[in-house]
Amino acid sequence: MTGGPVASVSTEPAAAPDRLAAARGDCPLCGADDHKAVHLVARSRDWRVVRVLDNPDHPAFWRVIWNDHAAEMTDLEPHQRSALMQTVCKVEAVVRRELQPFKVNLASLGNVVPHLHWHVVARWQDDPHFPQPIWGTRQRDGVPAHLMRLEVGLPHVDRAIQAELMSR
C-alpha cells in the first residue's frame, strides 16, 4: 500500500535551534517513521509529509510534520511558519482536487504528542465519525462505499502531493 518514490523538496533556510531537545527522547515524531503506521510521501530539510496507514476508518489522512522538535507554531521563526503552512495548504489543495471530499479537516493539536504536526484529513458525510472529529464518537457502522474506492487511488494522491510540493 505504498505509493512510489519519496520526493525530496528543498525549502526555506534551516530550522531554528531546537528549543525542546530534552523532550526528544520520548517523542515518537522525532525518531524514524514507523513504516507500518505511515507511508512517507515527501520530505524536505524542514518538514515531511506522511500518509497515515493505521486508521482504517479514515484512509485519506496525511500528516505534515516539522522535522525539528518544536511544540508550537510560535516556536518557529516567521519564515518557517510560513513554509510549514504553505506545505499544509498544498497538501489540502491536492486532497480536495483529487478526492473531492465533502470537507477537509486541518488540525494541529499536539496534546498527546507535543511535536508540531498538522493533520490533513478528507471527510465525507457518511464516514464513520462524521460530523464528529475523527477522534470523536463513532456515528455509524459499516463501510461507506467511498472508502473502498479510496484505497486504490491513494498512491495516486501521494504522487500528486509530491508533484505539488516539488513545484515552487
N, C-alpha and C positions, 0 to 999 in steps of 0.2 A: 504494500500500500504506500510505497514511496513514489516520489514524482520527479526523478531525473536529477541532473547535477545541481549543485548548490551555486547560486550566483554570488560573486564577490563584488561588492559595491564600495567604492571609496566615498567618504563623506567629509564633513567639516573637520577642523583641526582636532587633534587628540583630546580625549576626555580630561576633565579637571582631575586633580589629585583625588584619590579615593578617600572620602571622608568617613567611611564606616568600615574600615578594613577589619576591625575586631570582629564584626558580625559575619565576615566572610566564611569562616569555618563551618558554620551551621546553615549556610544559605544554599538551598538546592538550585538556585538560578546562577550562582557563581561558578559551579562546577560544570563538568561536561553534561550535555543534554542526554537524558535517558531516551535512547532511540526506540524503546518500546512504547514510550509515552508521547513522544513528539517526533515530527519529521522536520529537519532543518530545511527551510525554504531559501533563505538568503542571509548573508552575513556581511557586515562591514566592520571596520575597526571599532565603531562605537555601539552598534546595535546588531541584533539578529532577529529574524522572523522565523517562527516555527509554527507548524500546524499541529494541533493537539490531537492525539490519536486515542487517548484513553477516556473519551466521553462519547459513548455510542449514541446518546440521545441528541448530541449536538456535534456532528462530524465537521461542520463548516465553522471551525473555531480555530483562530490563529492568535498567537501572542507576539507582540513586538517587545523585545526585552533589551534594556540598556545593558551593555556588557559589563561596565564597571559597577561595583556595588554602590548604589545610591538608593535611598528610600523614598525620596520625594522629588517632584519636578523642580522645586526650588533648590535642590542640591546641585542642579546642573547650571552651567553658565547659560546666558540667554541664547547664544547661537546653538548650543547643544539642545536646549528645549525645543527650539525651532526645528532643528534637524529631526529630532525624535517625533514631533507632531506631524511634520511633513511625511515621515515614513508611515505613521499610523493612518493618515489621511489617504495616502496612496494605496495602502492595503485595503482600506474601506472602499475606495473607489473601484478597485478591481473586483472585490467581492460583490458589490452592487451591480456592476456591469455584467459579470459572468454568471452570477447565480440568480439575480433579480429577486432577492428575498423580500418579504413584507417589510422588514426592518433590519437594520444592523445595529447591534448593541456595542458600544465602546465603554470599557470600564477600566479604571486603574484604582484598585482597592489597596492591596498590599497588607491587609490585616493579618493574613495567615503567613504570607511570605513577604516581608518588608524589603523587597528588592524591586526597583522601579521597572514595571512592565505594564503593557496595555493589552487588554483582551479585545479582540475583534470577532464578533460572533454573529453570523447570519441567522435570522429568526423568521419563522413562518407562523401564521396564526394557528396551525394545527400541530405545532411542535409540542412535545410532552409537558413543557413548563409554561408556555405562553398563556397569559400575558406576564406571568411572574418572571423574575430573572432566572437564568439557567440554574442557579444555585438554590432557587426557591422551591416551594412545594409543587410537586408534580400535579398537573391539572388533568391529565388524561392518560390512558393506557393505550397500548397498540403502537404500531409502527406506521407513521404517516407515509403516504406514497412518495413524497418528495425526498425522504431520507434514502430510499432505495436507489433513486436516480442519482443522488449526490455522490455516493461512494465512487461511482465510475468517473465522474467529472472532476473530482478534487485535485488529482495530479495536474490536470489542465489548468486549473485555477492557480495552483502553485507556480507553474511555469509563467502564467500571465503576471503574477505578482513579481517574480524575478525580473521579467522584461520591464515592467513599470519602474521598478527600483533601480534598474541599470540605466534607464533614460534620465537625463538630467534636465 
